[in-house]
Structures are given as C-alpha cells and as structure tokens.
C-alpha cells in the first residue's frame, strides 16, 4: 500500500489542530448540542475518553505520571461528570 501524508493533518500541524477544535466548538454552540463526539486529537502523554457506565457519562483523561517512589504509572483523572444521560436532549 502507498499513502500520501496530509500536511494539514491535525496530528502533525498544531495550528490546524487549533483551527479544527475552534470550528468544532463554534458548530456545537451554534447548533445547541450538549454532546457531540467528533473523534480525537493527537496530544502527547495522555488519552482523553468518554466513559458511559450505569446511565451516566464522564469525560476522563488517562495520563502517565510519576509516583512518589519515582516509578511511572498511568492514572485516571475525571475531567467532567459523571452526569446522568437523561439530562441531555436527544436529536
């Protein structure tokens, strides 16, 4: 297989990443959406995820951190929620 690298890819172009995230936020606001899933960005050293469990939704980040004894480990950080899914309108 042969591919052509996309120089505008947000994974390799931070300026483009910021533009795409800005356009997405503007679209969400304009369309009064409370939940919009659009994909992911390539930001180093962490994974941000949407977790749905027991009829709730949370925004979490899994990140490499250094423990007190100097060992590397992966920790989970709650960025938002949990929020009951029933509070969101459906489209």
VOBA-1610 file (N, C-alpha, C; in pm, whole numbers, padded with zeros to 5 digits, always signed):
BEGIN
Unk+00082-00118+00000Unk+00000+00000+00000Unk+00087+00124+00000Unk+00039+00225-00067Unk+00108+00353-00071Unk+00012+00461-00025Unk+00064+00552+00055Unk-00020+00661+00103Unk+00049+00793+00084Unk-00027+00898+00093Unk+00028+01033+00083Unk+00000+01102+00215Unk+00104+01153+00278Unk+00088+01222+00405Unk+00012+01353+00383Unk-00078+01383+00473Unk-00156+01506+00466Unk-00088+01612+00551Unk-00027+01715+00491Unk+00044+01817+00568Unk-00048+01902+00653Unk-00178+01898+00627Unk-00273+01974+00708Unk-00331+01891+00822Unk-00285+01767+00834Unk-00336+01678+00938Unk-00315+01740+01076Unk-00420+01743+01159Unk-00403+01798+01293Unk-00299+01722+01375Unk-00275+01598+01341Unk-00177+01519+01414Unk-00035+01574+01395Unk-00012+01643+01285Unk+00123+01693+01255Unk+00129+01845+01245Unk+00015+01912+01260Unk+00009+02055+01241Unk-00072+02118+01355Unk-00004+02171+01456Unk-00070+02225+01574Unk-00166+02339+01540Unk-00128+02424+01445Unk-00214+02534+01404Unk-00346+02482+01349Unk-00338+02378+01267Unk-00458+02317+01209Unk-00543+02252+01318Unk-00478+02191+01416Unk-00549+02129+01527Unk-00633+02234+01600Unk-00575+02349+01630Unk-00646+02456+01700Unk-00763+02507+01615Unk-00743+02521+01483Unk-00850+02565+01394Unk-00967+02467+01395Unk-00935+02338+01384Unk-01040+02235+01381Unk-01116+02232+01512Unk-01045+02238+01623Unk-01113+02240+01753Unk-01199+02364+01767Unk-01152+02479+01720Unk-01230+02602+01726Unk-01356+02594+01642Unk-01343+02542+01519Unk-01460+02527+01432Unk-01561+02430+01493Unk-01511+02324+01553Unk-01600+02226+01616Unk-01676+02289+01732Unk-01606+02362+01818Unk-01673+02429+01931Unk-01777+02529+01883Unk-01745+02603+01777Unk-01839+02701+01721Unk-01964+02630+01668Unk-01944+02520+01598Unk-02057+02443+01544Unk-02145+02389+01656Unk-02081+02338+01761Unk-02156+02284+01875Unk-02242+02394+01938Unk-02183+02512+01960Unk-02255+02624+02020Unk-02370+02669+01930Unk-02342+02684+01802Unk-02442+02730+01706Unk-02560+02634+01698Unk-02534+02506+01710Unk-02638+02405+01696Unk-02696+02358+01828Unk-02659+02425+01938Unk-02713+02397+02070Unk-02700+02249+02109Unk-02589+02189+02072Unk-02566+02049+02106Unk-02497+02040+02242Unk-02546+01952+02326Unk-02483+01932+02455Unk-02378+01822+02450Unk-02398+01725+02363Unk-02300+01617+02347Unk-02270+01604+02198Unk-02143+01613+02162Unk-02100+01593+02025Unk-01971+01513+02028Unk-01969+01400+01960Unk-01849+01318+01952Unk-01795+01331+01811Unk-01672+01380+01796Unk-01618+01406+01664Unk-01489+01331+01633Unk-01431+01266+01728Unk-01306+01195+01702Unk-01205+01224+01809Unk-01080+01239+01769Unk-00974+01262+01867Unk-00865+01348+01807Unk-00785+01404+01895Unk-00667+01479+01852Unk-00544+01407+01904Unk-00433+01431+01844Unk-00307+01366+01881Unk-00229+01456+01977Unk-00266+01454+02103Unk-00193+01530+02204Unk-00107+01432+02283Unk+00021+01464+02312Unk+00112+01365+02373Unk+00082+01335+02518Unk+00120+01215+02562Unk+00125+01171+02702Unk-00009+01150+02770Unk-00120+01151+02698Unk-00247+01123+02764Unk-00351+01077+02662Unk-00455+01013+02715Unk-00569+00972+02634Unk-00693+01028+02703Unk-00771+01105+02631Unk-00896+01158+02683Unk-01007+01072+02628Unk-01099+01034+02714Unk-01205+00945+02670Unk-01339+00979+02729Unk-01443+00933+02662Unk-01579+00943+02711Unk-01613+00806+02768Unk-01653+00804+02893Unk-01689+00678+02958Unk-01837+00680+02992Unk-01908+00579+02946Unk-02051+00567+02974Unk-02069+00440+03057Unk-02129+00460+03175Unk-02148+00348+03267Unk-02268+00377+03357Unk-02352+00278+03377Unk-02469+00291+03466Unk-02553+00415+03434Unk-02580+00438+03306Unk-02662+00551+03259Unk-02603+00687+03293Unk-02469+00694+03310Unk-02401+00822+03330Unk-02290+00835+03228Unk-02249+00959+03204Unk-02140+00986+03110Unk-02036+01073+03180Unk-01909+01041+03155Unk-01798+01116+03216Unk-01692+01142+03110Unk-01620+01252+03129Unk-01503+01281+03047Unk-01381+01254+03135Unk-01295+01164+03088Unk-01178+01126+03168Unk-01051+01141+03088Unk-00942+01151+03161Unk-00810+01154+03098Unk-00724+01049+03166Unk-00657+00968+03088Unk-00561+00870+03135Unk-00424+00924+03100Unk-00337+00939+03199Unk-00210+01007+03176Unk-00097+00936+03250Unk+00022+00940+03189Unk+00142+00886+03251Unk+00189+00986+03356Unk+00207+00939+03478Unk+00254+01024+03588Unk+00366+00950+03662Unk+00441+01023+03740Unk+00547+00964+03820Unk+00496+00949+03963Unk+00508+00829+04019Unk+00464+00806+04156Unk+00568+00862+04253Unk+00534+00863+04382Unk+00624+00919+04483Unk+00759+00847+04488Unk+00760+00718+04453Unk+00886+00643+04455Unk+00962+00650+04323Unk+00913+00732+04230Unk+00984+00753+04104Unk+00943+00662+03991Unk+00851+00570+04015Unk+00804+00480+03909Unk+00698+00549+03823Unk+00697+00513+03696Unk+00594+00564+03606Unk+00469+00479+03621Unk+00355+00544+03617Unk+00228+00473+03622Unk+00125+00551+03541Unk+00013+00488+03513Unk-00094+00554+03441Unk-00207+00581+03540Unk-00248+00707+03550Unk-00357+00747+03639Unk-00474+00798+03559Unk-00592+00784+03617Unk-00717+00830+03557Unk-00760+00957+03629Unk-00792+01060+03551Unk-00837+01187+03605Unk-00975+01217+03550Unk-01067+01253+03637Unk-01203+01288+03597Unk-01205+01435+03555Unk-01237+01461+03428Unk-01243+01598+03377Unk-01383+01655+03383Unk-01482+01569+03381Unk-01621+01613+03387Unk-01713+01498+03418Unk-01819+01526+03492Unk-01915+01422+03526Unk-01875+01347+03651Unk-01938+01237+03678Unk-02040+01174+03593Unk-02171+01252+03596Unk-02239+01250+03480Unk-02368+01316+03464Unk-02468+01214+03410Unk-02586+01215+03463Unk-02690+01124+03415Unk-02719+01155+03268Unk-02725+01052+03186Unk-02754+01072+03044Unk-02894+01130+03022Unk-02982+01109+03115Unk-03120+01156+03099Unk-03132+01308+03097Unk-03029+01382+03141Unk-03037+01529+03139Unk-03012+01586+03001Unk-02963+01505+02909Unk-02932+01554+02774Unk-03050+01528+02681Unk-03075+01627+02595Unk-03182+01610+02497Unk-03133+01518+02386Unk-03226+01456+02319Unk-03190+01372+02205Unk-03227+01444+02077Unk-03153+01411+01971Unk-03178+01475+01842Unk-03245+01377+01749
//
